[in-house]
């Protein structure tokens, strides 16, 4: 017959061994709480899903080119909704598990098309809330991704808003507390190159900030014709309408735009040092120094 004391000793030794192993082993992780590794790059490209907004309007421009002024003029129209900058290109979806992409592919979707569906829903929601029938997004960084906008909305319409690159450089330099002049010129060149690509590839309606401030009725009549809506005199009295709060990251918030009045554009300073390519683009856009 087995000695009970020896059995108790054996159980104690086994228990102590388990405790020692737990002490020296790495902690166990809750696998459900940890995102799975991102799957390898998938070459699948989803087909275009139906759009709620078939033909949105995008204002393509550089920063500091008067896009907020154009926005409030358009937003003063009874049929046009032009909200603050929406920054759709920074709105993303996250396929966080290794099986998520497979699940979406079975629905004929990929990450890009999921984002496109989300962007389209945002535009549709804003348009529905406004009670209007034309929506305009004037976020300047959209200019940097215009090919993707065209892929998302094949029937989108475009307004190209130009300003003399020298004036843009001056405006950016004045706005920043400790400007890096080389970085400012590089930023303006980057925008300008994308604007030129868009001008040559999209068949946009082209206007300039200088013309918009000098002849606002003429320019806004042309824009309305492009969008297929009648011109309304009240568009020029944008200060009498509610356009939301003017604040950083959502558009211009300067005293000029808050004045409610169209003010003359500041001309380019002939003394501004521009790279040769920027001067070449300025000439291609009809500017003469």
SENUKOL-11773 format. One record per atom (N, C-alpha, C, CB): x, y, z; residue in three letters. Coordinates in pm, whole numbers, plus 50000, padded with zeros to 5 digits. Glycine has a CB too. Example, Ala and Ser with C-alpha at 12.3 -4.5 7.8 and 13.67 -1.06 7.14 Angstrom:
2
513194943150780ALA/512304955050780ALA/513204967050780ALA/511314955350905ALA/512854977550708SER/513674989450714SER/512905000350787SER/514084994050572SER/
***
This chain:
289
500854988150000UNK/500005000050000UNK/500895012550000UNK/499045000050123UNK/500495022649915UNK/501345034549901UNK/501225043250025UNK/500965042649775UNK/502385048350067UNK/502415057050185UNK/501775070550151UNK/503875058950237UNK/500675074750221UNK/500015087650192UNK/500965099450203UNK/498855089650285UNK/501925098350289UNK/502865109550307UNK/503705111550182UNK/503775107150429UNK/504115100250121UNK/504915101350000UNK/504085107249884UNK/505465087549960UNK/502775103749878UNK/501925109349772UNK/501785124349788UNK/500535102849775UNK/501625128949913UNK/501485143349938UNK/502755150649901UNK/501145145950084UNK/503915144449931UNK/505195150749897UNK/505335152049745UNK/506385142649957UNK/504905141249673UNK/505005141449527UNK/504135152349466UNK/504615127849470UNK/502925153849518UNK/502045164449467UNK/502645178249492UNK/500665163549532UNK/503265179849609UNK/503865192749641UNK/505005196149548UNK/504355192949784UNK/505805185749517UNK/506935188249426UNK/506455191949286UNK/507855175949420UNK/505405185149240UNK/504865188349106UNK/504315202649102UNK/503745178349067UNK/503615206349208UNK/503045219949212UNK/504145230449213UNK/502155221749336UNK/505205227549293UNK/506315237049299UNK/506975238149163UNK/507345232849405UNK/507085226849091UNK/507685227248958UNK/506875235748861UNK/507815213248902UNK/505555234548869UNK/504705242848781UNK/504895257648810UNK/503235239048796UNK/504965261048939UNK/505135275048976UNK/506465280548928UNK/505025276749128UNK/507505272348937UNK/508825276748890UNK/508795279148740UNK/509915266248924UNK/508155269948664UNK/508075271648519UNK/507295284148481UNK/507425259348455UNK/506215287148554UNK/505435299248526UNK/506245311748554UNK/504155299348609UNK/507095310948658UNK/507885322748696UNK/508935326148592UNK/508565320348829UNK/509505316148527UNK/510595318748432UNK/510095319548288UNK/511655307948444UNK/508835316148264UNK/508305316748127UNK/507835330848096UNK/507125306648109UNK/507895335347966UNK/507365348647929UNK/505865349047951UNK/507695351947780UNK/505345360747984UNK/503915361748012UNK/503095358447888UNK/503555375748062UNK/501985351747911UNK/501055348647801UNK/500285361247765UNK/500085337147840UNK/500035362647636UNK/499315374447590UNK/497905370547549UNK/500055381247473UNK/497015380047566UNK/495645378147519UNK/495615380747369UNK/494635387647594UNK/495615369947292UNK/495755371247148UNK/494605378847084UNK/495875357547085UNK/493425378047144UNK/492275385047086UNK/492425400147097UNK/490995380647154UNK/493245404847193UNK/493385419247214UNK/494495425347129UNK/493655422047360UNK/495245416747058UNK/496395421446982UNK/496075420746833UNK/497665413047015UNK/496155432046762UNK/495885431646618UNK/496805421846547UNK/496035445446557UNK/496265414346457UNK/497075405046381UNK/497995412646288UNK/496185395346301UNK/499125406646249UNK/500015413346154UNK/499265416746026UNK/501245404446122UNK/499635428345967UNK/498995432145841UNK/499335421845734UNK/499445446245798UNK/498375417845655UNK/498655408245549UNK/499615414045446UNK/497375403845482UNK/500235405045373UNK/501155409445267UNK/500375417545165UNK/501845397245200UNK/501105425945093UNK/500485434544994UNK/499635426344897UNK/501545442544917UNK/498415430844876UNK/497465423944789UNK/497345431544658UNK/496065422544859UNK/497425424544549UNK/497375431144419UNK/495935432744370UNK/498185423244316UNK/494975428144448UNK/493575429044408UNK/493125443544404UNK/492685420944503UNK/492465447444297UNK/491885460844284UNK/490375459444269UNK/492495468544164UNK/489645465244363UNK/488195463844363UNK/487565472144252UNK/487625468044499UNK/486435467744199UNK/485715475944102UNK/485065487844170UNK/484645467544029UNK/484695497644091UNK/484075509644144UNK/482685506344199UNK/483975520544034UNK/482465509944325UNK/481145508044385UNK/480235519644345UNK/481255507044541UNK/478925517844353UNK/478015529044322UNK/478275540844414UNK/476555524544334UNK/478125552944360UNK/478355565044438UNK/477015571844469UNK/479285574844361UNK/476895576844590UNK/475735584744629UNK/475805598744568UNK/475625585644781UNK/477025604144558UNK/477245617044493UNK/478025614144364UNK/478045627244587UNK/477355615344253UNK/477965611244126UNK/478975621344075UNK/476905609044022UNK/478685634344094UNK/479505644544030UNK/479835655944126UNK/478805650043907UNK/480615653144231UNK/481005664044321UNK/481955673644250UNK/481675658544448UNK/482145685144313UNK/483015695544256UNK/484205697444348UNK/482235708944236UNK/485395697844291UNK/486605700044369UNK/487325712544319UNK/487535687744361UNK/487615721444414UNK/488465733044384UNK/489895728744407UNK/488085745544473UNK/490695729044304UNK/492105725644315UNK/492905738644317UNK/492565716344197UNK/493725740144420UNK/494495752444434UNK/495675749844525UNK/493625764044489UNK/496585759044525UNK/497645759144627UNK/497065764844755UNK/498885767344580UNK/497765762644865UNK/497445770044986UNK/497675784844960UNK/498285765045108UNK/496985793445036UNK/497135808045026UNK/496835813244885UNK/498535812045067UNK/495775807744826UNK/495405811844690UNK/493975816844680UNK/495595800444594UNK/493315819444791UNK/491975824944786UNK/490865814644780UNK/491855833744670UNK/491155802044814UNK/490125791744803UNK/489005793744905UNK/490735778044821UNK/489315799645021UNK/488245802145119UNK/487295812945068UNK/488845806245255UNK/487815823145003UNK/486945833244944UNK/486025826944840UNK/487775844544880UNK/486585818844752UNK/485755812144651UNK/484725803244719UNK/486625803844555UNK/485105796444826UNK/484175787744897UNK/482965795444947UNK/484865781045013UNK/483195806545016UNK/482065813745076UNK/481195820244969UNK/482555824445174UNK/481775824144858UNK/480975829444747UNK/480055818544691UNK/481885835144636UNK/480615806644673UNK/479815795544622UNK/478795790944725UNK/480725783844581UNK/479195790644850UNK/478285786044956UNK/477105795744976UNK/479045784545088UNK/477245808044925UNK/476155817744933UNK/475075815344828UNK/476705831844917UNK/475325805844739UNK/474345802344636UNK/473295793044697UNK/475035795544513UNK/472055794444653UNK/470955786644710UNK/471035771744679UNK/469645791944660UNK/471835768044578UNK/471915753844540UNK/473275747544564UNK/471555752344396UNK/474245755544609UNK/475625750444623UNK/476005749744770UNK/476625759444545UNK/476455738044814UNK/476985736544949UNK/478505735344939UNK/476375724045020UNK/479195744944997UNK/480655745044998UNK/481105746345143UNK/481235756744910UNK/481255735145214UNK/481615735545355UNK/483095738745375UNK/481285722445422UNK/483505739345501UNK/484925741245533UNK/485745729745474UNK/485135742145687UNK/487055730745482UNK/487935720345428UNK/487645707045498UNK/489425724245447UNK/487395696645420UNK/487005683645476UNK/488165673745489UNK/485935677445390UNK/489255676045418UNK/490455667745431UNK/490135652845414UNK/491105670045567UNK/489385649645311UNK/488995635745289UNK/490205626545272UNK/488105634745167UNK/491255631545214UNK/492415622845187UNK/493055617745315UNK/493455630345106UNK/492765623945428UNK/493315619345557UNK/492345610445633UNK/493695631345643UNK/491195607345573UNK/490205598445635UNK/490455584445581UNK/488735603245606UNK/490835575145670UNK/491245561845629UNK/490435550945698UNK/492725559845657UNK/490475539045641UNK/489935527245708UNK/491105518145743UNK/488885519745618UNK/490925509845845UNK/491995501145893UNK/491525486745888UNK/492425505046036UNK/492115478845801UNK/491815464545794UNK/492725457545893UNK/492005458845647UNK/492285456246018UNK/493185453246130UNK/493495438546150UNK/492605458646254UNK/492735429446090UNK/493015415146109UNK/493405408745977UNK/491795407946169UNK/494085397345986UNK/494585391245864UNK/493485386245772UNK/495495379745899UNK/492285383945827UNK/491185379045746UNK/490275390345695UNK/490355369245825UNK/490505402845741UNK/489595413645704UNK/489645416645555UNK/489945426245783UNK/490845416945499UNK/490965419745356UNK/490255409045274UNK/492445420645314UNK/490355396245318UNK/489665385545247UNK/488155387245255UNK/490075371945304UNK/487675391345372UNK/486235393445388UNK/485745404745298UNK/485905396645535UNK/486525415645288UNK/486135426845203UNK/486245423245055UNK/487005439045232UNK/487265415145022UNK/487415411044882UNK/486205402844837UNK/488715402944862UNK/485675394744928UNK/484475386944895UNK/483275396044868UNK/484155377245009UNK/483355408544917UNK/482305418344892UNK/482675427744777UNK/482045426445019UNK/483765424344706UNK/484265432344593UNK/484715446144640UNK/483175433744483UNK/485445446244752UNK/485985458644808UNK/487435456444845UNK/485165463244931UNK/488225467244836UNK/489575467244892UNK/489715479844978UNK/490665466844779UNK/490895482045034UNK/491075493145127UNK/490765506445059UNK/492505493245183UNK/491285508644939UNK/491045521344870UNK/489565523444843UNK/491815521744738UNK/488895513044794UNK/487485514744761UNK/486625516444886UNK/486985502944680UNK/487025510144996UNK/486325512545123UNK/486445527145162UNK/486885503345235UNK/487635532745146UNK/487815546945177UNK/487005555545082UNK/489295550745169UNK/486965551844956UNK/486165559544860UNK/484685559444897UNK/486355554044719UNK/484175547844938UNK/482775546844980UNK/482535555845101UNK/482395532145013UNK/483495556045194UNK/483365564545312UNK/483395579245275UNK/484475561445413UNK/484325583245189UNK/484395597145145UNK/483085601245078UNK/485585599145048UNK/482585592544992UNK/481335595444921UNK/480185597145020UNK/481025584244820UNK/480155588845123UNK/479095589845223UNK/479175602945299UNK/479165578045322UNK/480395607545329UNK/480565620345398UNK/480005631745312UNK/482065622845430UNK/480345631845183UNK/479825642345094UNK/478305641745086UNK/480435640944953UNK/477785629745074UNK/476335628245062UNK/475625632845190UNK/475965613645032UNK/476185629445304UNK/475595633545431UNK/475565648745443UNK/476365627445549UNK/476695655145407UNK/476755669745415UNK/475785676245316UNK/478185674545389UNK/475705670645197UNK/474805676145096UNK/473345674545141UNK/475025669144960UNK/473005662945196UNK/471645660545242UNK/471275670045356UNK/471475646045288UNK/472175671945448UNK/471915681045560UNK/471675695345512UNK/473085680845657UNK/472365699145406UNK/472265712945358UNK/470975715645282UNK/473445716245270UNK/470365705245228UNK/469185707045145UNK/469495712245006UNK/468245716345213UNK/470775712444967UNK/471185717344835UNK/471475705544744UNK/472415726544846UNK/471885708144621UNK/472085696944528UNK/473455696644461UNK/471035697444422UNK/474335706244491UNK/475705706144439UNK/476645707944557UNK/475925717544331UNK/477645699244567UNK/478595700544678UNK/479995703244624UNK/478595687744766UNK/480695712444691UNK/482035716644651UNK/482985714444768UNK/482045731544606UNK/484095707644742UNK/485145706044844UNK/486355714044797UNK/485525690944866UNK/486795723244881UNK/487885732144838UNK/489175729844917UNK/487455746744852UNK/489395718144972UNK/490595715345051UNK/491845715944964UNK/490485701545119UNK/492765725644983UNK/493925726744893UNK/494755713944878UNK/494815737544942UNK/495025706144986UNK/495815693944965UNK/495175683644873UNK/496095687545096UNK/493885685144841UNK/493295676444739UNK/494065677444608UNK/491825680044716UNK/494665689044586UNK/495435691244464UNK/496555681044451UNK/496005705444462UNK/497125677244564UNK/498265668044564UNK/497855653744531UNK/498965668344698UNK/496555650644540UNK/496075637044515UNK/494985636944408UNK/495555630744646UNK/495025646444315UNK/493945647244216UNK/493735634244138UNK/494235658444120UNK/494775626144108UNK/494485613644035UNK/493575604244115UNK/495785606444002UNK/493715604344246UNK/492855595544325UNK/491425600944329UNK/493405594144468UNK/491255613944334UNK/489905619644327UNK/489235615544196UNK/489955635044340UNK/489985615944089UNK/489425612143959UNK/489075597343956UNK/490415615343846UNK/489885589144024UNK/489585574744031UNK/488355572144116UNK/490795567044087UNK/488205579844224UNK/487075578144313UNK/485775582744247UNK/487305585744443UNK/485835594444183UNK/484645600144119UNK/484955602943972UNK/484185613344193UNK/484765593343885UNK/485075595543742UNK/484305607243682UNK/484775583143664UNK/483155610643738UNK/482345621643683UNK/482485634643762UNK/480885617543681UNK/483505635543846UNK/483715647843923UNK/484005659443830UNK/484875645944023UNK/483695671543880UNK/484005683943808UNK/485045691743886UNK/482725692443784UNK/485845699643816UNK/486975706343879UNK/487015721143845UNK/488285699643838UNK/487345728943947UNK/487635743143930UNK/489095744943968UNK/486675752344017UNK/489895749843876UNK/491305752143903UNK/491475766943939UNK/492205748343779UNK/491865769344063UNK/492045783044113UNK/493535786044121UNK/491345784944254UNK/494005794944036UNK/495425798244029UNK/495695811644097UNK/495895798643883UNK/496915813044144UNK/497405825844193UNK/498885826644158UNK/497175827344349UNK/499365838444133UNK/500775839944096UNK/501645833344205UNK/501165855144078UNK/502545824044166UNK/503365817144266UNK/504155826544356UNK/504305807844198UNK/504575837944301UNK/505315847544384UNK/504455853044496UNK/505845858844299UNK/503175855444468UNK/502265860444571UNK/501995849744676UNK/500945865144509UNK/501925837144632UNK/501725826044726UNK/502935824844819UNK/501485812644651UNK/504115825844762UNK/505345825244845UNK/505325836344949UNK/506615826344756UNK/504995848544907UNK/504965859844999UNK/503925857745108UNK/504665872844924UNK/502745852945071UNK/501675850745169UNK/502065840145271UNK/500395846745098UNK/502645829145223UNK/503085818645316UNK/504185823545408UNK/503565806445238UNK/505115831145352UNK/506235836345432UNK/505735845745540UNK/507245843545342UNK/504785854345505UNK/504245863845602UNK/503435856945710UNK/503385874345533UNK/502795845745676UNK/501915838945772UNK/502705831445879UNK/501005829245698UNK/503935827345850UNK/504705818945941UNK/505655827246026UNK/505485808345863UNK/505745823346153UNK/506515831046250UNK/508005830946217UNK/506295825646390UNK/508535819346184UNK/509965818246154UNK/510105810146025UNK/510755811446272UNK/509795816345912UNK/509695808845787UNK/511035803445738UNK/509095817445680UNK/510995791245689UNK/512125785245618UNK/511895788245470UNK/512255769545647UNK/512605797945418UNK/512325802945283UNK/512495792145177UNK/513225814645251UNK/513485783745193UNK/513675772945096UNK/512515763045101UNK/515005765545122UNK/512065759845223UNK/510935750545238UNK/509655756545181UNK/510725746845386UNK/509455769545199UNK/508265776145144UNK/508265775244992UNK/508195790945189UNK/509405778344930UNK/509465777644784UNK/509245763344735UNK/510825782944733UNK/509775753544808UNK/509585739544770UNK/508105735444781UNK/510455730344857UNK/507435740344886UNK/506025737144903UNK/505185743044790UNK/505525742345038UNK/505455755544756UNK/504715762044649UNK/504985755244515UNK/505075776944641UNK/506215751044494UNK/506555744044370UNK/505815730744361UNK/508065741744360UNK/505725723644473UNK/505035710744476UNK/503565712644436UNK/505145704344615UNK/502915722344497UNK/501525725144462UNK/501405729244316UNK/500945736144552UNK/502315737744272UNK/502235742944135UNK/502395731944032UNK/503295753644114UNK/503295722544057UNK/503485711443963UNK/502205703043954UNK/504675702644007UNK/501565700544067UNK/500325692744065UNK/499195700443997UNK/499925688944208UNK/499165713544018UNK/498165721743950UNK/498345721043798UNK/498235736343998UNK/499585721543754UNK/499845720843611UNK/499455707243555UNK/501335723743582UNK/499735696443630UNK/499295683143587UNK/497785682743572UNK/499755672443689UNK/497085688143673UNK/495615688143670UNK/495105696643553UNK/495055693543803UNK/495735707943530UNK/495305716843421UNK/495405709743286UNK/496155729543420UNK/496425701443269UNK/496655694943141UNK/495865681943125UNK/498115692143125UNK/495345676443235UNK/494745663143229UNK/493255662543264UNK/495475654243319UNK/492705672843326UNK/491355671643380UNK/490275679643307UNK/491365675843521UNK/490615688343220UNK/489645697443157UNK/488885705443263UNK/488645689443069UNK/489605712343351UNK/488935719943457UNK/488475733643408UNK/489865721543576UNK/487635740043490UNK/487295754043468UNK/488365762243541UNK/485815757643519UNK/489135770243468UNK/490295777143525UNK/489965791743555UNK/491495776243428UNK/490245795843678UNK/490105809843718UNK/491345813843796UNK/488805812143803UNK/491525826743818UNK/492625831343900UNK/492085839444018UNK/493625839643816UNK/492835839244124UNK/492455846944243UNK/492435861844212UNK/493425844044359UNK/493385866144130UNK/493455880244094UNK/492175884544020UNK/494695882944008UNK/491715876443926UNK/490485879443853UNK/489265878643944UNK/490315869843734UNK/489255868944034UNK/488115867144125UNK/487885879544210UNK/488335855044214UNK/488965885544258UNK/488805897344344UNK/488575910044263UNK/490045899144432UNK/489095910444140UNK/488925922344057UNK/487565922743988UNK/490035923143952UNK/487085911243943UNK/485805910443872UNK/484985898643925UNK/486025909143718UNK/484545899444050UNK/483875887944113UNK/482605883644042UNK/483545891144254UNK/481825893143989UNK/480595889143920UNK/480915881243794UNK/479745901443885UNK/481835886143715UNK/482205879343592UNK/482725865343619UNK/483255887443516UNK/483595864043719UNK/484205851043747UNK/483185841343805UNK/485375852643844UNK/482355845943899UNK/481375836843958UNK/480285833043858UNK/480735843244082UNK/479975841943764UNK/479045838143657UNK/479635826543575UNK/478745850343564UNK/480915827443546UNK/481565816743472UNK/481565803543547UNK/482975820543438UNK/481815804243678UNK/481805792143761UNK/480405786043764UNK/482275795343905UNK/479385794443781UNK/478005789543783UNK/477645782843650UNK/477025801143812UNK/478105788743540UNK/477865782543410UNK/478495768843402UNK/478385791443299UNK/479695767543455UNK/480405754743455UNK/479655744443538UNK/481835756443509UNK/479035748643647UNK/478335739543737UNK/476875737343697UNK/478395744643878UNK/476405744843598UNK/475045742943552UNK/473985748543643UNK/474795728643532UNK/474305759443714UNK/473325766143800UNK/473265780843761UNK/473705764543952UNK/472125787243781UNK/472035801543747UNK/472815810043846UNK/470565806143744UNK/473395820843797UNK/474115829943885UNK/473135837443974UNK/474965839843804UNK/473535839944100UNK/472695847344195UNK/473465859244249UNK/472225838044310UNK/472925871244244UNK/473625883244293UNK/474035881944440UNK/472745895544275UNK/473255874644519UNK/473555873244661UNK/474865866144689UNK/472465865844729UNK/475425859644589UNK/476715853044608UNK/477805862944647UNK/477105845644481UNK/477705875244596UNK/478755885044621UNK/478645891344760UNK/478705895944515UNK/477515889344825UNK/477315894544960UNK/477495883245060UNK/475905901144974UNK/478655876745055UNK/478845864845138UNK/478825867745287UNK/480145858145102UNK/479125880145324UNK/479165883645466UNK/477805882945534UNK/479725897445483UNK/476735882945455UNK/475385882445512UNK/474915868045536UNK/474405889545422UNK/475735858145498UNK/475365844045511UNK/476195837345622UNK/475575836645376UNK/475685826045668UNK/476385818245770UNK/477245807745701UNK/475375811545870UNK/478565808845720UNK/479495799245659UNK/480245791145763UNK/480485806645570UNK/479765791245886UNK/480465784145991UNK/481605792346047UNK/480985770945940UNK/482345786146138UNK/483455793046203UNK/484695793046115UNK/483775786546338UNK/485355804246106UNK/486635805046036UNK/487745802146137UNK/486845819245968UNK/488445791046118UNK/489505787546213UNK/490585779346144UNK/488925779846333UNK/491765778346205UNK/492885771146143UNK/492535756646110UNK/494105771446236UNK/493195751446007UNK/493035737945955UNK/491735735745878UNK/493125728246067UNK/490815745445885UNK/489555744045812UNK/489425754545702UNK/488385745045907UNK/490485762245680UNK/490455772745579UNK/491085785445632UNK/489015775445533UNK/490965796245556UNK/491505809145598UNK/490695814545716UNK/491475819345479UNK/491395820345812UNK/490715826045929UNK/491155840445955UNK/490985817446054UNK/491715846745851UNK/492265860145866UNK/491145870545877UNK/493175863445748UNK/491535882545918UNK/490565893545926UNK/490005897045789UNK/491215905945988UNK/490775894245684UNK/490315897145548UNK/489075889145514UNK/491415894245446UNK/489095876145537UNK/487935867945504UNK/486795870445602UNK/488305853045504UNK/487135873545727UNK/486095876145827UNK/485395889545805UNK/486705875945965UNK/485975898145722UNK/485375911245697UNK/484045910245624UNK/486325919845617UNK/483845899045553UNK/482605897445477UNK/482605904945345UNK/481445902045559UNK/483755910645306UNK/483855918445183UNK/484945912845093UNK/484115933145215UNK/484725913344964UNK/485745909144868UNK/486795920044860UNK/485125906244728UNK/488025916744889UNK/489105926544888UNK/490125923044780UNK/489785927245026UNK/490765933044727UNK/491705931144616UNK/492835921744654UNK/492275944444570UNK/493235913544558UNK/494335904244581UNK/495655911844590UNK/494405893844468UNK/496495907144675UNK/497845912944686UNK/498665907944568UNK/498515909044822UNK/499285917144497UNK/500075913444379UNK/501385907044421UNK/500345925844293UNK/501965899744327UNK/503255893444353UNK/504335904044365UNK/503605883444241UNK/505215902244462UNK/506345911244480UNK/507405907744376UNK/506925910144626UNK/507735917044287UNK/508725913844182UNK/510095910344239UNK/508865925444086UNK/510325913844365UNK/511615911044425UNK/511725897144484UNK/511905921044530UNK/510625889444485UNK/510655875944542UNK/511505866844455UNK/509215870244555UNK/512395859644520UNK/513295850444450UNK/512565837344423UNK/514595847944532UNK/512225834844296UNK/511525822644259UNK/512435813344180UNK/510265825944179UNK/512325800144203UNK/513065790744119UNK/512635792243973UNK/512845776144167UNK/513505789143879UNK/513155790443737UNK/511885782843699UNK/514285785543651UNK/511665771143759UNK/510485763343724UNK/509205770543767UNK/510555749543789UNK/509225777243881UNK/508035784643924UNK/507755796343830UNK/508215789744067UNK/508795803043785UNK/508595813943689UNK/508055808543557UNK/509925821543665UNK/508525796843518UNK/508035790543395UNK/506545787243407UNK/508845777743363UNK/506145781943522UNK/504745778543542UNK/503875791043546UNK/504565770443672UNK/504385801443611UNK/503635814043616UNK/503355819243475UNK/504405824543698UNK/504345818343388UNK/504155822843250UNK/503175813843175UNK/505505823043176UNK/503215800743202UNK/502275791543139UNK/500845794543180UNK/502625777143173UNK/500655800343298UNK/499315803643349UNK/498885817843309UNK/499285802143502UNK/499715824543232UNK/499335837543180UNK/499825849343262UNK/497885838243171UNK/500645846943362UNK/501195857943442UNK/502435863643374UNK/501535853143584UNK/502535876543379UNK/503715883243322UNK/504305892143430UNK/503335891643194UNK/505545889143465UNK/506225897143571UNK/506575911043519UNK/507525889843620UNK/
***
